[in-house]
């Protein structure tokens, strides 16, 4: 059996951060929910806040901190399709390309990829940031299993 894979794909943290300290303190006290949604206008610092918070919490997620840019409002780039994000996460988790589900039914393939990802992460403490969603469908199937 191979050694455990620890995934770290967070972007670089910012050294200057002035907002969101109350939310970060609530997380430290264990008062925050395990799933958070950050919403707002483009350019207000949503990604910087999420990445900064993730860097502050790396010790709470020893099995990995994963970042996926879904390219929702990214000029010149197409949004990531719902089934492609789980495939990239599975590849990052070390699943060989030939074992990642494929097929003609996009919904079934997406569900199979999400199920495989949940199985791989079910006993792990990992953080997942899905950034720049264009619509709910991009993240709907990526929701994590209930906390254990």
C-alpha positions as CSV (number, residue, x, y, z in Angstrom):
1,X,0.0,0.0,0.0
2,X,1.3,3.5,-0.8
3,X,1.8,6.3,1.7
4,X,-1.2,8.5,2.5
5,X,-1.6,11.4,0.1
6,X,-2.0,14.8,1.7
7,X,-3.4,17.3,-0.7
8,X,-2.6,21.0,-0.5
9,X,-3.8,23.2,-3.4
10,X,-4.7,26.5,-1.7
11,X,-3.5,29.6,-3.5
12,X,-1.0,31.8,-1.7
13,X,-2.4,33.5,1.5
14,X,-2.6,37.3,1.8
15,X,-0.5,39.1,4.4
16,X,-2.9,41.9,4.8
17,X,-6.4,41.1,5.8
18,X,-8.9,43.4,7.5
19,X,-12.4,41.9,7.2
20,X,-14.1,38.8,8.4
21,X,-12.3,38.4,11.7
22,X,-15.6,37.8,13.6
23,X,-16.4,34.9,11.3
24,X,-12.9,33.5,11.7
25,X,-13.1,33.8,15.5
26,X,-16.5,32.0,15.5
27,X,-14.8,29.2,13.5
28,X,-12.0,28.9,16.1
29,X,-14.6,28.7,18.9
30,X,-16.3,25.9,17.1
31,X,-19.5,28.0,16.6
32,X,-19.4,28.1,12.8
33,X,-21.1,25.6,10.5
34,X,-19.0,23.1,8.5
35,X,-20.3,24.5,5.2
36,X,-20.1,28.2,4.4
37,X,-21.2,30.2,1.4
38,X,-19.5,33.6,0.7
39,X,-21.6,35.8,-1.7
40,X,-21.0,39.2,-3.0
41,X,-20.1,41.5,-5.9
42,X,-17.0,40.7,-7.9
43,X,-13.8,42.2,-6.5
44,X,-14.8,42.6,-2.9
45,X,-12.4,40.0,-1.5
46,X,-14.5,36.8,-1.3
47,X,-11.7,34.6,-2.6
48,X,-9.1,36.3,-0.5
49,X,-11.3,35.8,2.6
50,X,-11.9,32.1,1.9
51,X,-8.2,31.4,1.1
52,X,-7.1,33.4,4.2
53,X,-9.5,31.5,6.4
54,X,-8.4,28.2,4.9
55,X,-4.7,29.0,5.6
56,X,-5.6,29.8,9.2
57,X,-7.4,26.4,9.6
58,X,-4.9,24.1,7.9
59,X,-4.1,22.4,11.2
60,X,-7.8,21.4,11.5
61,X,-7.7,19.7,8.1
62,X,-4.6,17.6,8.1
63,X,-5.7,15.4,5.2
64,X,-5.8,18.3,2.7
65,X,-6.9,21.7,1.7
66,X,-8.3,21.7,-1.8
67,X,-9.1,24.7,-4.0
68,X,-11.1,24.5,-7.3
69,X,-11.8,27.5,-9.5
70,X,-15.1,26.9,-11.2
71,X,-14.4,29.8,-13.6
72,X,-18.0,31.1,-13.3
73,X,-17.5,34.8,-14.0
74,X,-14.0,34.5,-15.4
75,X,-13.7,36.5,-18.6
76,X,-12.4,34.4,-21.5
77,X,-12.9,31.0,-19.8
78,X,-15.8,28.7,-19.8
79,X,-17.3,27.7,-16.5
80,X,-16.2,24.2,-15.3
81,X,-18.9,21.7,-16.0
82,X,-20.5,20.0,-12.9
83,X,-18.8,16.6,-13.7
84,X,-15.4,18.0,-14.4
85,X,-14.7,19.4,-10.9
86,X,-15.1,16.1,-9.2
87,X,-12.9,14.5,-11.8
88,X,-10.1,17.0,-11.2
89,X,-10.5,16.4,-7.4
90,X,-10.3,12.6,-7.9
91,X,-7.2,13.1,-10.0
92,X,-5.6,15.3,-7.3
93,X,-6.5,12.6,-4.7
94,X,-4.4,10.1,-6.7
95,X,-7.2,8.2,-8.5
96,X,-5.7,7.0,-11.8
97,X,-7.4,8.5,-14.9
98,X,-8.7,5.0,-16.0
99,X,-10.6,4.6,-12.7
100,X,-12.4,7.9,-12.9
101,X,-16.0,7.2,-14.1
102,X,-16.8,8.2,-17.7
103,X,-19.8,7.6,-19.9
104,X,-22.5,9.2,-22.1
105,X,-24.9,10.1,-19.4
106,X,-23.4,13.3,-17.9
107,X,-25.7,13.2,-14.8
108,X,-24.8,9.6,-14.0
109,X,-21.1,10.2,-14.5
110,X,-21.2,13.3,-12.3
111,X,-23.1,11.4,-9.5
112,X,-20.6,8.5,-9.8
113,X,-17.6,10.8,-9.6
114,X,-19.1,12.6,-6.6
115,X,-19.8,9.3,-4.8
116,X,-16.3,8.1,-5.4
117,X,-14.9,11.4,-4.1
118,X,-17.1,11.2,-1.0
119,X,-15.9,7.6,-0.4
120,X,-12.3,8.7,-0.8
121,X,-12.7,11.6,1.7
122,X,-15.2,10.0,4.1
123,X,-12.7,9.2,6.8
124,X,-10.6,12.3,6.1
125,X,-10.5,15.8,7.5
126,X,-10.2,17.9,4.4
127,X,-11.2,21.4,3.5
128,X,-12.7,22.1,0.0
129,X,-13.1,25.6,-1.5
130,X,-15.2,25.8,-4.6
131,X,-14.6,29.3,-6.0
132,X,-16.3,31.4,-8.7
133,X,-19.5,29.3,-9.2
134,X,-21.5,30.6,-12.1
135,X,-24.7,28.8,-10.9
136,X,-25.9,26.5,-8.2
137,X,-25.6,23.4,-10.5
138,X,-21.8,23.7,-10.5
139,X,-21.7,23.0,-6.8
140,X,-25.0,21.2,-6.1
141,X,-23.5,17.7,-6.5
142,X,-20.2,18.6,-4.8
143,X,-21.7,19.1,-1.4
144,X,-19.9,17.1,1.2
145,X,-21.3,14.2,3.1
146,X,-22.7,15.1,6.6
147,X,-20.0,15.7,9.2
148,X,-19.2,12.6,11.3
